[in-house]
Amino acid sequence: MLYKQNHRNASATGLVGLLLLSTMILPATARADLITDLNDRARIAFNASGQNFVLGMMQLAYVHAAIYDAVNAIDGRFTVYAVTPSSVPPGSSKEAAAIAAAYTVLIARLPLQAASLTVDYDAMLAGIPDGPDKSHGMAIGVEVGNGILSERAGDGLGAAPPPYVFGSGPGAYQRIPIFEPRTDPILQALVGVRPFTISSASQFRADGPPSLDSEEWADDYNEVKSLGARNSSTRTAAQTQLAISYTENAMNYYTRIFRNVSAAQGLSLEDNARLFAMLSLAQADSFIAIFDSKYHFNFWRTYTAIHAGDTDGSSLTDADTSWAPLAATPPHPEYPAAHGVQSGTVAEILRTFF
């Protein structure tokens, strides 16, 4: 990540940093519940599918929207997100509804794992006493799960990306040699995905990166050139450790934070269903918005900028054709930083919920 837009979100990213530090020291016996268990099972399943973790996080929104609408149909305290079941008999099991909703979505979205997911589904349901309440809850969950799948059908998540033409010259996103023979950048199709809660992908489009002839650009350039280099002599050991921590699969560490926060707060099943839906839907829309901005501005990556620092028109930036980043540069345009947007989104949801 290169630019000072992260500084504009300092309070938000700072909150998430504090949450990360605080939840990392929770005892190993921290309380879990059905919703956090379903979240972790879904995370594991999406990781096992081999798809990009961003696509896994997008589909977690399907899972948690279904869980929420199924549980809330029985609980009735909150607004329906998308699906109201046709019948909710009194006494219906919220646990059975949550399990059935989650697995209805998972089995549909991950057909190659259908057999193992079905075994897991049956094992979870076996922990609930048989009877009408369980059967009614299961029926609610299946209906809601299928309703969410129907509501999201044709939303563009599985669409092929449009052809991409790399730019050239100062400021333009360009092919990075370390990604050869990759021909196109990743996740471009997210720009066309129908949002979950916002009106359009461009509703919160970023203002744009700093001008290449600005002092802000030169400051950012030289800061990252120094601190972000693989062989940096100015970066501390703590900064190196922090930077590397951000290269973890983001679905793993965000969901880990969510589960730890939930356990620390001792949330009920109903409140967990709502919180995890809010977080998952907001994160999905954040990704749509992030990549709308990224592909709108098509701004060059640090690797390209520093290798061509003598072409940007600034007298304050010097090229270094041997420069390499500490961590591999993701193959998509630079601006804005996805981690900053995601962390800001998560922080705002947690702030308002609690």
C-alpha positions in Angstrom: 0.0 0.0 0.0 1.4 3.4 -1.0 -0.8 6.3 -0.5 -1.9 8.6 2.3 -5.5 7.9 1.9 -4.7 5.4 4.7 -4.0 8.4 6.9 -7.5 9.8 6.2 -8.9 6.6 7.7 -6.5 6.7 10.6 -9.2 6.6 13.3 -10.9 3.6 11.6 -7.8 1.6 10.9 -6.6 2.4 14.4 -9.7 1.0 16.0 -9.3 -2.2 14.0 -5.7 -2.4 15.0 -6.7 -2.1 18.7 -9.4 -4.8 18.2 -6.8 -7.0 16.6 -4.4 -6.6 19.4 -7.0 -7.1 22.1 -8.6 -10.1 20.5 -5.3 -11.9 19.9 -4.8 -12.2 23.7 -8.2 -13.7 24.4 -8.0 -17.1 26.2 -8.1 -20.2 24.1 -11.4 -21.1 25.9 -13.2 -18.0 24.7 -16.9 -18.7 24.3 -18.1 -19.7 20.8 -21.6 -20.2 19.6 -23.5 -21.6 16.7 -23.1 -18.5 14.5 -19.4 -18.2 15.0 -19.0 -21.9 14.4 -20.9 -21.6 11.1 -18.8 -18.7 10.1 -15.6 -20.7 10.7 -17.0 -23.7 8.8 -17.9 -21.5 5.9 -14.5 -19.9 5.9 -12.8 -23.3 5.8 -15.0 -24.4 2.9 -14.4 -21.3 0.8 -10.7 -21.6 1.4 -10.8 -25.3 0.4 -12.4 -24.3 -2.9 -9.2 -22.7 -4.1 -10.8 -19.5 -5.2 -9.5 -16.1 -4.3 -10.2 -15.2 -0.7 -12.1 -12.1 -1.8 -14.6 -14.2 -3.7 -14.9 -16.3 -0.5 -15.6 -13.2 1.5 -18.2 -12.1 -1.1 -20.0 -15.4 -0.7 -19.8 -15.2 3.1 -22.3 -12.4 2.6 -24.8 -14.9 1.0 -24.3 -17.3 4.0 -24.8 -14.7 6.7 -27.7 -13.0 5.0 -29.4 -16.4 4.9 -28.6 -17.1 8.5 -29.8 -13.7 9.6 -33.1 -13.8 7.7 -33.8 -17.3 9.0 -33.0 -16.6 12.6 -34.8 -13.2 12.5 -37.9 -14.7 11.0 -38.3 -16.7 14.2 -36.9 -14.0 16.6 -38.7 -11.1 14.9 -36.8 -8.2 16.5 -35.2 -6.7 13.4 -35.8 -5.7 9.8 -35.8 -8.4 7.2 -32.9 -8.2 4.8 -34.3 -10.0 1.8 -36.3 -13.1 2.4 -39.4 -13.8 4.6 -40.3 -17.5 4.9 -43.9 -18.5 4.0 -44.5 -20.0 7.5 -43.0 -19.6 10.9 -44.7 -22.0 13.4 -44.3 -21.0 17.0 -41.4 -22.7 18.7 -39.4 -23.2 15.5 -35.7 -23.9 16.3 -33.5 -21.0 15.6 -30.5 -23.3 15.7 -31.9 -25.6 13.1 -32.9 -22.6 10.9 -29.4 -21.2 11.1 -27.7 -24.5 10.2 -30.1 -25.2 7.4 -29.8 -21.7 5.9 -26.0 -21.7 6.0 -25.6 -25.2 4.4 -28.3 -24.6 1.8 -26.2 -21.7 0.5 -22.8 -23.5 1.0 -23.9 -26.6 -0.8 -25.2 -24.6 -3.7 -22.2 -22.3 -4.0 -19.6 -25.1 -3.6 -21.1 -28.1 -5.5 -17.7 -29.9 -5.6 -17.8 -30.1 -1.8 -21.5 -31.1 -1.6 -20.8 -34.6 -0.2 -18.6 -33.4 2.6 -20.7 -30.4 3.3 -23.8 -32.6 3.6 -22.1 -34.9 6.1 -21.1 -31.8 8.1 -24.7 -30.5 7.9 -26.2 -33.7 9.1 -23.7 -33.9 12.0 -24.6 -30.4 13.1 -28.3 -31.1 13.0 -27.9 -34.3 14.9 -27.0 -32.2 18.0 -30.6 -30.8 18.0 -33.4 -33.0 19.5 -35.7 -34.3 16.9 -39.3 -33.1 16.8 -41.6 -30.5 15.2 -39.5 -27.5 16.3 -36.4 -28.9 14.7 -38.3 -29.8 11.5 -39.9 -26.4 11.3 -36.6 -24.6 11.8 -35.0 -26.7 9.1 -37.8 -25.9 6.7 -37.4 -22.2 7.4 -33.6 -22.3 6.9 -33.9 -24.2 3.6 -36.5 -21.8 2.3 -34.6 -18.7 3.3 -31.3 -20.1 2.0 -32.9 -20.8 -1.4 -34.5 -17.4 -1.3 -31.1 -15.7 -0.8 -29.7 -17.7 -3.7 -32.6 -16.7 -5.9 -32.3 -13.1 -4.9 -28.6 -13.0 -5.8 -28.9 -15.0 -9.0 -27.4 -13.2 -11.9 -25.7 -10.7 -9.6 -22.5 -10.8 -11.7 -20.3 -12.5 -9.1 -19.5 -15.4 -11.4 -19.3 -13.3 -14.6 -16.2 -13.3 -16.8 -14.2 -10.0 -16.5 -14.2 -7.7 -19.5 -11.1 -7.5 -21.6 -8.4 -5.4 -19.9 -6.0 -3.1 -21.7 -3.0 -2.1 -19.7 -2.0 1.6 -19.7 1.4 3.1 -20.4 3.3 6.0 -19.1 3.4 7.8 -15.8 0.5 7.0 -13.4 -1.0 4.2 -15.5 -1.4 0.7 -14.2 1.0 -1.5 -16.1 1.9 -5.2 -16.3 4.4 -6.1 -13.6 7.1 -8.4 -14.7 7.0 -10.6 -11.6 3.4 -11.6 -12.6 4.3 -12.9 -16.1 2.8 -14.7 -17.8 -0.5 -13.5 -16.2 -2.3 -11.5 -18.8 -5.0 -9.7 -16.9 -5.3 -8.2 -13.4 -7.5 -10.0 -10.9 -11.0 -9.2 -9.5 -11.9 -6.8 -12.3 -15.4 -8.5 -12.5 -16.3 -7.2 -9.1 -16.9 -3.8 -10.6 -20.0 -5.2 -12.3 -21.4 -7.1 -9.3 -24.8 -5.9 -8.0 -24.3 -4.5 -4.5 -25.9 -5.9 -1.4 -26.9 -2.7 0.5 -25.5 0.3 -1.4 -27.1 1.8 -4.5 -24.2 1.4 -7.0 -20.5 0.4 -7.1 -19.6 4.0 -7.7 -21.7 5.5 -4.9 -18.6 6.0 -2.7 -16.0 6.3 -5.4 -12.7 7.7 -4.0 -11.6 11.2 -4.8 -8.6 10.0 -6.7 -4.8 9.6 -6.1 -2.5 12.6 -5.6 -1.3 14.5 -8.6 2.2 13.3 -9.7 3.5 16.9 -9.5 2.3 17.3 -5.9 4.3 17.4 -2.7 2.0 14.7 -1.3 2.9 12.4 -4.1 6.6 12.9 -3.6 6.3 12.4 0.1 4.3 9.2 -0.3 6.7 7.9 -3.0 9.8 8.5 -0.9 8.3 7.1 2.3 7.3 3.9 0.7 10.5 3.7 -1.4 12.4 3.7 1.9 10.1 1.8 4.3 8.6 -0.6 1.8 11.8 -1.9 0.2 12.6 -5.6 0.6 16.1 -4.7 1.9 15.0 -1.5 3.8 17.5 -0.1 6.3 14.9 2.3 7.8 12.1 -0.1 8.6 12.1 -1.5 12.1 11.7 -5.2 13.0 8.3 -4.4 14.4 7.2 -2.6 11.2 8.4 -5.6 9.2 6.4 -8.0 11.3 3.3 -5.7 11.0 3.6 -5.5 7.3 4.0 -9.2 6.8 0.9 -9.8 9.0 -1.2 -8.0 6.4 -0.2 -10.6 3.8 -2.3 -13.3 5.5 -5.4 -14.4 3.8 -7.8 -11.6 4.8 -10.8 -13.8 5.1 -8.9 -15.7 7.8 -7.9 -12.7 9.9 -11.1 -10.6 9.6 -13.4 -13.6 10.5 -11.0 -14.5 13.3 -11.4 -10.9 14.7 -15.2 -11.1 14.3 -15.4 -14.4 16.2 -13.1 -13.2 18.9 -15.0 -9.9 19.4 -18.2 -11.8 19.6 -16.8 -14.2 22.1 -15.4 -11.4 24.2 -18.8 -9.6 24.2 -20.8 -12.8 25.0 -23.4 -12.1 22.3 -26.6 -14.2 21.9 -27.3 -16.3 18.9 -29.7 -13.7 17.6 -27.3 -10.8 18.0 -24.5 -12.8 16.5 -26.7 -13.5 13.4 -27.3 -9.8 13.0 -23.7 -8.7 13.6 -22.2 -11.2 11.3 -24.7 -10.3 8.6 -23.9 -6.6 9.0 -20.1 -7.2 8.8 -20.3 -9.6 5.9 -22.7 -7.6 3.8 -20.7 -4.4 4.4 -17.4 -6.1 3.5 -18.9 -7.4 0.3 -20.1 -4.0 -0.7 -16.7 -2.5 0.3 -15.0 -4.9 -2.1 -17.4 -3.8 -4.9 -16.7 -0.2 -4.1 -12.9 -0.7 -3.8 -12.5 -2.3 -7.1 -14.8 0.3 -8.8 -12.3 2.9 -7.7 -9.3 0.8 -8.5 -10.3 0.2 -12.0 -11.8 3.7 -12.5 -8.4 5.3 -11.7 -6.2 2.5 -12.9 -3.3 3.9 -11.0 0.1 2.4 -11.1 1.6 0.2 -8.5 4.6 1.1 -6.3 6.8 -1.3 -8.2 6.1 0.5 -11.5 6.3 4.0 -10.0 9.6 3.5 -8.3 11.2 1.9 -11.3 10.0 4.8 -13.4 10.4 7.6 -10.9 12.3 9.7 -13.4 9.3 9.9 -15.7 6.6 11.3 -13.3 7.5 14.9 -13.8 8.6 15.4 -10.2 12.0 16.6 -9.3 11.6 15.0 -5.8 11.4 11.4 -7.0 14.4 9.4 -8.2 14.0 6.1 -10.0 15.4 2.9 -8.6 15.2 0.0 -11.2 16.5 -2.5 -8.6 13.8 -1.7 -6.1 11.6 -4.6 -4.9 8.8 -4.6 -2.3 8.9 -6.5 1.0 5.8 -8.5 0.0 4.5 -9.5 -3.5 2.5 -6.8 -5.2 -1.1 -7.9 -5.8 -2.0 -7.9 -9.5 -4.6 -5.1 -9.6 -4.4 -1.3 -9.6 -3.0 0.5 -6.6 -5.5 3.2 -5.6 -7.3 3.1 -3.2 -5.8 0.6 -0.7 -8.2 -2.3 -0.2 -7.0 -3.0 3.4 -7.7 0.6 4.4 -11.3 0.5 3.0 -12.0 -2.8 4.5 -10.7 -1.9 7.9 -12.6 1.4 7.8 -15.8 -0.5 7.0 -15.3 -3.0 9.7 -14.5 -0.4 12.3 -17.6 1.6 11.5 -19.9 -1.5 11.8 -18.3 -2.5 15.1 -18.5 1.1 16.4 -22.2 1.4 15.6 -23.2 -2.1 16.7 -21.5 -1.8 20.1 
